Amino acid sequence: MDRTLEGLAPLGPLQAEMERYAQEQESLVERAVAVQQIPAPTGQEGARAAWVEAAFRELGLERVERDALLNVYARVPGRRPGPGLLVSAHMDTVFPPGTDLALRREPERDRLSGPGIGDNSVGVAGLVTLAESLVRLPTPPVDVWLVANSNEEGLGDLKGMRAAVDRLHGRAPGLGAAIVLEGMGLGRVVHRGLGVRRYRIAVQAPGGHSWGDFGVASAVHALVALAAEIAHLQVPRKPRTSFNIGRIQGGRSVNTIADHAELELDLRSEAPETLAWLDEQVRRMVERHRSEHRRLHTQVTVHMVQIGHRPAGGIPEDHPLVQAASAVLARLRVRERRDFRISSTDANVPLSRGIPAVCIGLTEGGDAHRLSEWIALGPLVQGMRQLLCLTWWAAHWLGGPGNGG
């Protein structure tokens, strides 16, 4: 495969840029810090989007603009028409407004830690750094679209990526492939999108005073009874399947019988049919509880609303894009982590629509979604080299005979 990489996309022009990454590693770190210091809770990415837009404009990229969802687009034009390549990194973080974004550098461990630094500030910084390289390199065979997208995390439900794919694939010549960047997870080549369904289950009840109205139905009591049943669900180990009640809330005070309570439920499975089965089990539980409350005339109502649906999709391990990603890692002597082939990322969207896509990481890290989140600084050089090589290869693959070019 390494010979195929070199033969399809001569890597000689990349050498100067690959050396530059080693010489200017600190600039990449500083760029990641600049991104991380801009708060970007899901749905509130405006300030970070403005920073990315300014960076794209300063580089002289074409078609730089923002859409209604705050996605930022830029184009590196190709030599000829044909389906283009999308390279994306999500801007949003899981941390709410007001989070202390202080960073801590640990030279003895070659680490940088702080909320959102790995997921996904370094990914956004890597996207801008890739853009810098592409404007210095020869014109690619096909258009390369660079997108800093919004609404990846949690209840953002991949809305940013959905809008980006709608926009770029919904008009000729469309997209031929996608590379999705995450800051952490160097060595992973995710080529299967994990299906996810998310629900909010809300209960309404009469409520009242804990002493004076004792015996009146409580929304909290009704909800925790249902939650306990969900918690005892038995799911298969293969295909790997999971469920999680991530949040539960309700009631007004310790001495009030609750008139409202709700929970948020996350369902996942490697197999779409198993996810559908799990979904049906939960629906049946909800309906049983509804029916029981109606039978007992408790005046309790139970509502179940879908709040998230990450579509499943995938390409096989022997797909050229997957094989190329693996070959790039081998060429750079980066250990491939073959235990991480499936995940829930922005790549779910193109994969679910038949567009070949992989999700890759730029460095090693840990404690994702915690205040102690950290990244290793040393591997960033190889992570950027991986990104540049794979982008260059994919653009030439799309521009080759039989691939629309």
N, C-alpha and C positions, 0 to 999 in steps of 0.2 A: 504493500500500500504506500510506503514511503516513496517508491519510484513513481507511483501514480500521482502522488502529490506533486512531486517535482516536475513530472512530465506534463501534467495538466496545467499547473499554475507555477511557472518558474519562480522560485523563492528568492533568487538573487537580488531583485530590487528591494526586498524587505530587510536586507542585512543592516543597512545604515539605521533604519528605524528600530530594529531590534537592539542594536548597540545603544541607541539613544535612550531606550527605556532603562538600561543599566546606569547610564550616566546621569539621567534625570529622574531617578526614582524618588528623590525627595520632593520634586515638583508634583509628582502624582499624589504623594501623601498629602502635601499641602492642598491640592485640589480636592481630595476626599474630605479633608478637614473643613474646607470652605463650604462644601455641600452639606456636611453633617451639621454645621452650625446654623443652618437655615431650617426652622421647624417645618415639617411637612406631614402632619397627620393626614390620614386617608380622607380625601375630599377637600383638603385645605392645602393643596400643593402650589398655590399661586406664586408665592415668593421664590420657591425653588425653581419653578418653571421659568420665571423671569430671569433667574441667574443662568439657566441652561440656554435660554433663547439668546441672551446677550453673548454667551460664549460661542454659540454657533454663528451668530452674525459677525463677531470679531474674526472668525476663521474664514469668512467669505463664502460660506456654504450657500447653496441655492435653496429656494422654496422654504425658507425658515419662517415658521408660523406656529401659532397656538390654536387649538380648537376649543370648543365650549367646555370640554372636560379637563382642559389645561394640559393635554398632551402637547409636547413640543416636537415639531417635525423639521428635518433638514435633509437635503438630497445631495449626494455626490453623483453627478451625472455619469452615465456609462457611455461607451463608444457607439453602441447600437441599441435599437429597441429590443425589448424582450422582457419577460417577467423579472422583476427586480428582487433584490435581497433586502430583507428587513433585519436590522440589528437594534435591539431595544434594551432599556434598563428602566425599571420602575422607580419613581421618585418618592413614593409615599412610605411612611413608617407607621409602626403600630403605636407609637408613643403620643399621648394626648397633648393638647396645648398646655404650656406651662411646665413641661418636663425639663428638668435641669440637664442641659446638653453638654456639661463639662466633660472634657476628654482627659485621659491619663496616659502618658507615654511611659512605657516600661522598657528602657534600653537594654537592661540585662536579659529580658525575655524577647526582645525584638518585637514588641507588641504595642498596639494602640487600642485603647478600650474606651467605650462610651456608647450611649444609646443610639442605635441606627447607623453606626460606622460601617458595619459589615452588610447590613440589610436596610438600605442598599446604597449608602453614600459612596462607597468605593466603586460600586457598579456604575453609578452615574458619572463619577469622575473618569472611570475607564472608558465610557462611551465618548466623552469629550476628547480624551486622549487619543482614542482611535480615530476620531474625526481629524485631529491634528495630523496624524500620520497619513491618512487617505488624501488630504489635500497636497501633501508633498510627493506622493507616489504617482506613477503613471496612471492615466485614466483607466478605471476598471472596465471590463467588458460590458457590464450591465449597471443600471442604476443601483446604488446602495442607499437605502433610506435609513436614517438614524432617528430613532424615536425615544424620547424620554417620556414615559407614559405614567399616567396617574392611576389611582384606584386599583392597585393590585392586592393590597392586604385586606384580610378580614372581610367585612361587609362591603368593601369596594367591589368585590365579586368580579374582578378582572374587567370592569367596565371600560377602563382606559384602553386596554389591549383590544377589546371587542371593537371599540370605535376606530382604533388605528387600522385594524385589519379590514373593517368595513370600508374605510376611506381608501386604503391603498390597494386592496384586492378587488374592490367593487368597480374599478374602472380599468380599462386596458392600459398597459399590458399586464397588470396585476402583480402578484408576488409569486416567486418561484421557490423561496425558502426563507427561513427565519432563524436567527441566532438570538437567544434571550440571555441576558447577563444578570447574574447574581453576584454580589460581592464575595460571598463565601462559597466553599465547596469546590475549590480547585481539585481537578482530577475526576470530577463527576461529568458524565455525559448523559443527561436526562433526555430520553427520546420517547417516553410514554407519559401521557398526562393522566394523573390520578383523578378519577371522577369524584366529585364532592357535592353533596346536597346539604343545605342548611335550612333550619326551620326555627321560627319563633312560636312557641306554644303559650297561649295566654288564657288565664282563667278569671272569670268574673263571678262574684258571689255577693250575697246580701251584706255580709260584714256586720260589725257592731261593736259593743263594749265587751271586753273579755269576761267581765263578771255579770253585768246586767243582762247581756244577750247570749250568755253561754248556751251552746246547743245550736245556735245559728251557724249555717255553713260558712266555712272559711276558705277563701281562694288559695291561701298558702297550704292549708291541710290537703285540699284537693290536688294541688299541683305536686306536692312532694309525694303523694301516694302514686301519682302517675310517673313521676321521675324515678321513684324506687323500682317500679316495674321495668322501666326502660333500662335502668342500671343493671338489671339482672338478665338482660338479653344475652343469649349465647350466639356468638358469631364464629364462622370458620376461621381457622388459622391459615388455610390455603383455599382460595386466594386470600391474601391478607386483607382483613376487613376491620374497621374500627368505628366506634361511636364515642361521642363526648358531649356531656352537658357542660358547656363552657361558662355560662352565666345563668344565675337564677336570682330573682329579686321580687319584692312585693311587700305589701303591708305598710302600715303607717307608724306604728309604735308597738312596744312590747305588750301594751294592754289594750290593743285594738284587734278585733277579729278582722282579718284582711278581706277587703272587697276586690282586690286585684293582685295578681301575681303572674310572672312569666318567666320562661327559661328560653335559652338558645341552644340548639342541638346541632351537632356536626356529625354527618355520616359520610364514611369513605369506604371504597373498596377498589382493589386492583381490577376486578371484573365488573363490567357494567350490569350484568345480569344479577350478580350478588348484591350490588348496590340497590338495584330495583327491589330485590327481595327484602333487604333490610328496611328500605323505605316503606314497603308494604306492611312489615311487622309493626313499625311505629304507628302507622295510620290505623291499623286494627286496634292497637292498644288505646289510642285516642278515642276511637269510635266506641269501644267498650265502656270507657269511662263516661263519655257523653250519655250513652244509653242508660247506664246505671244511675246517673244523676237525674235523668228524665223520669226513670221508674220510681225513684224515691222522692221526686218533687222537691229537690233541694234548692232549686233556683240557681244552680251552678251551670255556667256555660263554658265550653272549652273550644277555643279557636286555634287552628294550626295554619300558619302562613309561611310559604317558602320565602326565605330572605337571601338565599344564595344557591347558585347552581354552576359549578365549574365543570364544563363538559369534558368527558374522557376522549382520548384519541392517542394515536401513536404511529410510529414507523418501526419496521423491524430492525434488529441489530445489524443485519447485513446491508442496510440501506447505505448508499454512498456517503451521505452526510454524516451518519453515525461512524462509519468506518474512517472517514477523513478526520473527524474529531479525535478518535482514538489514535490515529496515526500521528497527528500533531503532538499529542501528549507523549507518545513514544519517542518521537524525534527530539523533543525537548527534555527527555528523561524525567518526566513528571509521572509519578505512579498513578495509574488509573484506578478509580474506586468503582469496581464493577458491581458492588452491592447497591449502588444508587443509580438505578436506571429509570425509576418511575417516581414522580413527585407531582405536587400540585403547584404549578407556576404559570406565568403568563404564556408559556409555550402551549398550554392546554388549548388556547383559542386557535392558533393556526393549525395545530395537529387535528383538532376536531373538525376542521374545514378542509382537510386533505392537503394542507401545505406542509411539506417536510420542515421540521423544526427540531432544534436541540436547545437545551438550557445548560450553560456552563458557568463555572465559578472562577473568580479572578485571584483568590488567595485562600489560605486556610484561616479558620476562625472558629468561634464558639460562642455559647450563651446567647444565641439569637433570640430576639424579642425580650431580652432582659436589660436592665440598666447597666449590667456588667458586660454587655456584648463586646467582643474583641476581634481584632484581625492580626495576623502575622504580617509583618512588613516585608521580610526578605523574599517570600514567594511571589510578591506582586510583579516582579520583573518577568518571571516565567509566565505568570497569568496573562499579562499583556501581550507577550510574544505569542501565546496560544491564540488569543483573540485575533490578533492581526493575521496570523497564518491561516486560521480557519475562515476568516472573512475573505481573505484574498483567494483562497481555494474555492469557496462557495460561489463567489462572483464569477470565476473562470468556469466553474462547473455549469452554472446557469447559462453562461454565454457560449458554451460549447455546442457542437452538433447534437441535435436531438433533444436539446433542453430549451428550445425557444430562442436561442441566440443565432 
